[in-house]
Amino acid sequence: MASPPDDFFKAYFTYLDETEVPILFNRWSSIASIGAILERNYCLQFGNTVINPNMYVMLMGSPGTRKSTAIKSIKTILTRTGYNTYAADRTSKEKFLLDLAGIEFDDKGNPISTKDPEDILSQNLFGGESDTKEPSSIFITADEFNDFLGNGNVEFISMLGNLWDYNGSYTNRIKHGKSVSIHDPTISILGGNTPTSFSLAFPPETFGQGFFSRLILVYGEPNGRRITFPKTREEKDTAGLVDVLSEIRAKVRGRAEITPVAARLLDKIYQSWKGLNDVRFDSYSTRRFTHLLKLCLVHSAARFDTKISEGDVVYANTVLHYTERLMPKALGEFGKAKYSDVSHKIIQLLDKADKPMTMIEVWKEVVNDLEKMGTLSEILKNLLMAKKIMSVEGLGFLSIKEVHEEVNTDIIDWNLLTDEERKLI
């Protein structure tokens, strides 16, 4: 029986015990943050290109699931390490690029660099070439992601998708007809959203875009704790975590190595993985292995090592596989059909019910979402046909729990997860 290694995750979970935040949210918040602080200083050679540890992570859950708390908790610790390369809380595609490039404008519209003077000397502000080019990185931490992105901002969504694994100089036209050139842009995202708000930010027609293949959707449910007065964390404990993150940032550098055993496991995972049983994640499936390699980088870094071991592969694959099992719940009925938000609400309602619910009982919960009961009848019929719910004769409706096939024990180890996480398996 394996146990989690002594790394940042273990220390962070201990630090945040006895909170209302789902531990999966804390797990992925720390994963995204480690990937962000590593920037391009730690990477994996992959053919003729490199894979960096930056990740796009979206915490998904109903209002009150403590997504904001998870994001703000890790950001507080991250900021105390001296890291300050954050995106603005609200922005536009154009302003985001300027921030990434380190450019502002004065009152007369002239460009001013916010980078260190030594960096400016080696490059022009707008598309200039130089012998010395410094990568540009930024971390989007938005507990209300729609405030950052806006609703239906297709161009911004597409650009973020392109920048996830971009190598080289990225050029884009901005204000005044000028183009800004950004060398090796490295973007990390840690956002929060609800299924309803998610559907506003990302119209269904954008779902086939590359951004979604690069996005990890992390679904969380309330952990059942109700803590009237949150515990005050000891300063020495907070300082200890700050020191650990600072050490990771300072020491984990260079090209990662993969041990022979770890390489064989990665090959087995890649060759045997069958994809998610949900057509909405078809594009994600094409990049699943890259997500896994990024996670392996983060997990090796979390224990201060630049060698990806067998343990890192199993740990990373377990976390990713577990998260993927919950991804369809994160989207609910988004991208499937009309009234998808109501369908999602009904499934959640039946999931939590301890006995069958009658149509009248369901109607009382969705009466403000639908104009007539006939529409509810049609929604229930569609859910029955899709085998999302079942009808219990004379009693009402229940949800159908998804059954997952067993996976190879040498590439998945549920014991690496916490007790709270294993309850959802």
N, C-alpha and C positions, 0 to 999 in steps of 0.2 A: 504494500500500500504506500503510494507516494505521498509526500507532503510538500507544500509550496516551499521554494527555496527562501533563504533569508535575503530578501531583496527589498526594494522600495515599496512594492505592493503590500507585502506582509506588514511592514512598519506603518504604512498609511492606513490600512484597514484597522489595525490596532488603535491607532490615533483617533479614528472616527467611529469607534464602537459606540453603541447606545445612541444612535441618531435615527431619524425617520427617513433618511435617504436610502433608497435601494442600493445595496452594495454593488450591483452591476453598474450603476451610474458612477459611483466612486472609482470603480475599476477602470472604466473607459475614459473617465476624466483624467486619471493619472497616466494612462497609456498615451492619450493625445498630447498631454503636456510634456512627457518625456520626449516624444517624437519631435515636438516643437523646439525644445531647448537644444536638441542635438543638431538641428538644422542640417547642413550638409557636411558636418565635421565627422560623421560616422555613416558609412554607407556599405553597400554590398555590390561588388562587381557582378553584373548579370549580362553575359555576352559582351556586346560592344557598348553597353550602356551601364548605368548604375541605378540601384534602387535606394532611395532615401527613406528614413523612418517617419517622415511627416504623414499624417493621416487626416481624413475627413470623417468626423464622428458627430452623429446627431442623436442626442438623448430624446427618446420619444415616450410620451405617457400622457395620461389625462391631467387636467389642471390639479395642482396640489401634490404632484408626485415628487416634489422636491428636486426638480431638474436644476433650478437656479441655485439652490444651496450647494449641489454637487459641483457646479461650475465655479461658483465664487469661492468655495473652500480651497480648491486646488490653485486657483488663480492667486489667492492671497499668499500661499506658500511660494508659488513660482515667482511672484513679484519680489519677494524678500530675498531671492537669490541674486537680484540685480537685473533679472530679465525684464525688459520693458518694450519689446517689439510687438505691441498689440495693435490690431486694427481699430478704427473708430467704432463706436457703438452704432452709429447710423452713418451711411455713406452712399456714394454712387459708384458705378463702375469706373468712371473717370478719376474721381478723387481717390479711390482705392489704389489705382495704379500709381498715382502720384505719391501716395503715402508709401507704397512698396518701394518706389524708386528713391524715396527720401527727398521729394521736391515739394516746395511750397511757392506761392506767388506773393510778391509784394503788392502794394496798392496800385502800382502802375502796370501790373501784369507781367513783371519780370520774374524769371524763375530764381528761387533761392534754395540751395541744398540744405537739408537738415542732417546730412551725414557729417562725419568728422572731416576736418580740413584736409587731412592726409589722404582720405578716400577721394575727395573732390579733385585733387591734383592729378590723379591718374585716369580720370574719365570726364567726358563732357556730359552736361545734363541731358541733352536731347540727342540720343543716338550716336554719340561719339565713340570711336573705337580707341582702345588703349591696350598697352602691353599687360597691365595689371587690372584685373577685373574682380571685384568682390561680389559674391552671391548676395542676393537680397531676399530676406525672409520676413514673414509676418504671421502672427497668430490671431485668428478670428475667434474670440471668446464671446459668444452672444447667447445668453440664456433665453432671450426672445429673438430667435433667428430672423423672424419676419421683420423686426425693427431694423435689423442690419441690411437685409437683402431687399426688402420691399415685396410686394405681391406681383407675381407673374413677370418678373424681370428676366426675360429669356436670354438677353445678351449677356447679362452678368452671370447667369447660371452657366451658360456655355463657356464663358471665359474661365470661370473657376474650374470647370472640368478640364480644360486644356492645360491649366497651370499645375495640376496635381503632380504630374511626373515630367515636368518640362525641363529639358536640359539645353543650355545655350542661351542666346540673347532673345528675349521676347520683345517684339516691337508692336506698339499700338498707337493709333492716332488719337490725340486728345484735343483740348481746347486750342483755339487760335490756329488750327490747321497743322500743329506741330505733332511730331511723333516722339514718344518716350521709349527708350530702349532699356530693358531691365535684364541684367545678366543673371542666369541661373535662379529664377524666382522660386522660392520655396514657401508654399502656403500650407498652414495647418488650420483645421477647423474643429472647434468644440462648441456645438450649438444645442439649443433646446427647443422642442416643438411639441405640439399636440397634433393628432391626426387631422383635426379640422383645420387648424392654422397651416399645417403642411400642405393641404390641398389648395390653399389660397396662394401660398408662395410658389408652388410648383404645379401649374396646370397639367392635366393628364397628357396633353400633347407634347410636353417636354420630357415625359418619363423615359422615352427611348434615347435621350441624349446621354453623352458620355459622363456627365456629372454623376448620374445615379449608379453607374458601374464603379465609381470611386468612393461612394458613400457607405459608411457603416451605420446602419440604423440600430440603435440600442434601445430595446423595449424594457420598460420598468413598470412594476406594479407596486403599490404601497406595501411596505414590509410588515404592516400590522402594528407597528409601535406608535404609541401616542405619548410623546414626552412633553409635559407641560412646561418645564423649565430646562432648556438644553444645558448640557454640562459645559463649564468653562474649561478650555484646554490649558494645560500648564505651559508656561512660556518655554521651559526647557524642552518639552516634547515638540513644540512647534519649531524651535531652533534646531532641534535634532534632525527633523525632516528637511528643513532648509539646507542644512549642511550636507545631507545625503544627495539632494538634487544638485547642489553646487558641485559636489564631487563627481557626479555622473557627467555633468556638463564639462568639467575641466579635464577629466581623465579618459573618457570614452571617445576616442578619436581614431581616424584612419579607416582602412578597409577591413571589413569583417571577414573572418575565416569560418568555414563550415567543416566540422569534423566529419570523417568518413561515415560514421554511423548516422549522424544527423542528415547527411546528404542522402543516404539510402532511405531514411524515413521520409524525407521530403519528396523523393521520387515516388515512393509508394503512395503517399497522399495525393500527389498530382495525378498519378495514373488511375487511381481508384475513385476519386471524388466524382459523384454522379450529378451534382447540381442541386438546386433547391426546387422543391415541388410546387413552384409558383412562377408562372410565366412572367410576372412583373420583375423577377430577379434574373432574367436570362442574361441581360447585359452585365450584371454583377458577376455572374458565373464565369465570364470570360476573363475577369481580373482577380478571381478569388485567390489564385496562387501568389500574386503580387501582394495582396493584402496579408497573406500568411507570412511572406518573407519580411514585410515591414514589421509585423508583430514579433517575429523572431529577433529582429534587430533591437526592438524596444525591450524585449525580455532579457536578452543578453546584457544590454546596457544597464538594466535595472539591478543587475548583480555585478556591475563594474567590469564586465568582461567584453572583449572584442572577438571572442570565439563562440560561434553559435553551436551549442551542444545538443545532444539527443534530448536532454531535459527541456531545453528551450523550445525545441520543435514540438514536443508533446504538450507542453504548457500552452504555447501559442495556439496550437491547433485545437486544443480542448476549449479554450476561451472563445475562439472564433466559431467553432462548431456549435457551442452552446448559444452564442449570440445569434447565429443564423437560424436556429430553431425558433427563435422568438421574433425574427424579422417580419414575417407576415402579420403578426399581431401589431407590430409597430405601425404598419400602413393601414391596418383595418381593411375597409373595403375601398380604399383610395384607388382610383384608376380602373375600377371594375365596371361600375354602372351608375345610373342615376340613383339618387337617394343613398349613395354609398356611405355618407356620414351617418344616416339613420340606421342603416344595416349594421354598421360597426357598433353603434350604441346598443342595438338589440343584442348582438352577440356578446358584448361585454356584460350586459344585464343578465343574460342567461348563464354566462360563465360563472357569475358570482352567486346565482340562485342555488339554494340548497334543496329545492323541490321544483317540479314543473310549474311554469307560469302560464296562466290562461291568456287568451288574446286580450281580454278586458284589462288584465293587470299590465300587460305590455303597453296597451294603448294609453293608460294613465301616465306612463313614463315618456311617451313620444308624442303626446297630443299637441304639444306646442311646435313640433317639427313637421307635422303633416296636416293637410287640409281635411282629409276624410279617412274614415276607417277602412274604406275599400282599398286605399293605397297601402295601408299596413298589411292587409290580407295578401296583396300582391307581393310585397317584400318578403313576408313569411314564406309564401309559396316558393319564391326564388331561392331563399336560403335552404329550404327543405330539399329542393331539387339539386342544389349545389352540395348537399350533405354537410352543411355548416351547422344545422340544428336538426333535432328529431322531434317528432310528434308522439306524445304519450297519450294514448287513447283515453278520452274522458277526463284527462288531467291538465293538458296543456303542452308546453314546449320546453325542451332542454337543449343546451349546446352539445355538440359532439366534440369530444377531446381528440386532438390529432394524435395518431399513433406513429412513433418514429421507430425505424428499424435500427437494430443494434449496429454499432460500429466496431472496428477492430480495436481490441484493448491495447495494442502496442502503439497506437497513434492517438488514442483518447484516454484520458484518465480523469474521471469525474471527481476523484478524491482531491484533485488540485483546486477544486472550487470550494467555496465556503458552504456551510450548512444552509444558509439562507438561499444561496443560488441553487443548490441541489434540490430544494423543495419544489422548484418550478420545472424540473426535468420530467 
